[in-house]
């Protein structure tokens, strides 16, 4: 079973990947295997947003030839 940990960063303007990696490393994170790639996230819900109102998200993520949900 894969476990995904996701950290979201808010940057003013376009992010500088080297700066983001430096901040993460200086914060004590061990960053390995960094790679760039394309992904597309599709979020699914009912027309009345039942999942969102319940605080739940249903996502299908596609990454360069892979698909996970």
Protein Blocks (a to p, Z undefined) as FASTA:
>chain_A
ZZddddddddehjddfklmmmmmmmnopacehiacddddddddddfkommmmnopacddd
deehiacZZ
